Amino acid sequence: MSTVDIVLAGARGHGRWHLENIRRLQDKGIVRLAGICELTPLTADELPEGLARPEGMPEQSADFGALLDSTGARIAVICTPIPTHTDLALTAASRGVHILLEKPPAPSYAEFRRMADGVAAAGVACQVGFQSLGSHAVPAIRELVEEGAIGDLIGIGGAGAWARAESYYRRAPWAGKRRMNGVDVIDGVLTNPLAHAVATALALGDASRAEDVTRIETELLRANDIESDDTSCVRVTTATGLTVTVAATLCAEDPDEPYIVVHGDRGRITYWYKQDRVLLQRADHGPEEYQYGSTDLLENLVDHLTDGADLLVVPDLTGAFMKVVEAIRLAPDPAPLPDTAWHLLRDEERRVVPGIDGLVAAAADSLALYSELGAGWSNPHEVST
């Protein structure tokens, strides 16, 4: 099998994870890091050991198109600020370069369609980086549901209680923004850090495509001094009438692993998607726990190009998620929580909303919104699609 040359756009921040993953695949002889696109070139100390080529550092340039041309790369990994995703993806597509595009794929549904339609017209492969959808737990859970392991499907809940220091919103000019210089960003808790919870919950409800969504309700709030939301919930009604509710915060009291709950009338399945761990609980049975593996999405893209493997997360399978992004974009700006609803943990320099961990869990358990669970500070908003 020939080695596939890769260019990485955005190698700092989360891009460091991609550098390590490319190094892992390079060690397997599958890929070669041919170039890095950054406004400021990486130093040798910033490059994981083993990624330098025999002749030295990979080629670097701030000009993405020129770098693709000079390296002849077959794949571009795009891990840049959200508003740049569509233009960079189309730059790659216009050169016949295949794409791994970080989530969220775009800041609006219009930009998403421009990207997806342009990529399709160019005839290149595009994989969207929802790594949780590469887990082997996802088809396994679907099979359990289809077999009737938990009875009739009632709904799906998602819960994410995470914590981020105030410095998290100073890591980049676009962090925590809804718009910047007149351009959509939509960097909120449901659209970026806990986007996997939304996309995975929709996928387990067989509602991944844009046409699978008929109604979206949002409650967007913020404890931090930002434009976007850090404590929010969304409830989606699918074309089949299924309810999918996801609640999330970056202001947790005791941060924990995010999870999805698949509710049936005779049991439930809990999926901790960052751990690929599944717990099956059903009537007349003891609890059953399973551990699954996961297919790396970049490796899947390489396998698609070299062996014809099916892509796991094509753009159209993120259409429903992008409908949620669009509903959040169109909703009123997130309401600031009253000063009495949060406090600052000075030793960690982060804001905490007392009681939010329980509200997040209760929303996933009951498929209710914060306002329906007695949170007087919430602000419901509905979008019909």
FENHUTA-V656001 format. One record per run of one state. SS is the DSSP state (alpha for helix, beta for strand, coil for the rest). FROM is the first residue (numbers start at 1). TO is the last residue. If there is no record, write none. Layout:
{{SS FROM TO} {SS FROM TO}}
//
This chain:
{{coil 1 3} {beta 4 9} {coil 10 14} {alpha 15 27} {coil 28 30} {beta 31 37} {coil 38 43} {alpha 44 46} {coil 47 52} {beta 53 53} {coil 54 55} {beta 56 56} {coil 57 58} {beta 59 61} {coil 62 63} {alpha 64 71} {coil 72 74} {beta 75 78} {coil 79 81} {alpha 82 94} {coil 95 97} {beta 98 101} {coil 102 108} {alpha 109 122} {coil 123 125} {beta 126 128} {coil 129 130} {alpha 131 134} {beta 135 135} {alpha 136 146} {coil 147 152} {beta 153 161} {coil 162 162} {beta 163 163} {coil 164 165} {alpha 166 170} {coil 171 178} {beta 179 180} {coil 181 182} {beta 183 184} {coil 185 194} {alpha 195 204} {coil 205 209} {alpha 210 212} {beta 213 222} {coil 223 230} {beta 231 238} {coil 239 242} {beta 243 249} {coil 250 250} {beta 251 251} {coil 252 258} {beta 259 264} {coil 265 266} {beta 267 272} {coil 273 276} {beta 277 282} {coil 283 287} {beta 288 291} {coil 292 293} {beta 294 294} {coil 295 296} {alpha 297 307} {coil 308 314} {alpha 315 330} {coil 331 334} {beta 335 336} {coil 337 338} {alpha 339 341} {coil 342 342} {beta 343 345} {coil 346 349} {beta 350 352} {coil 353 355} {alpha 356 366} {coil 367 369} {alpha 370 373} {coil 374 379} {beta 380 384} {coil 385 385}}
//
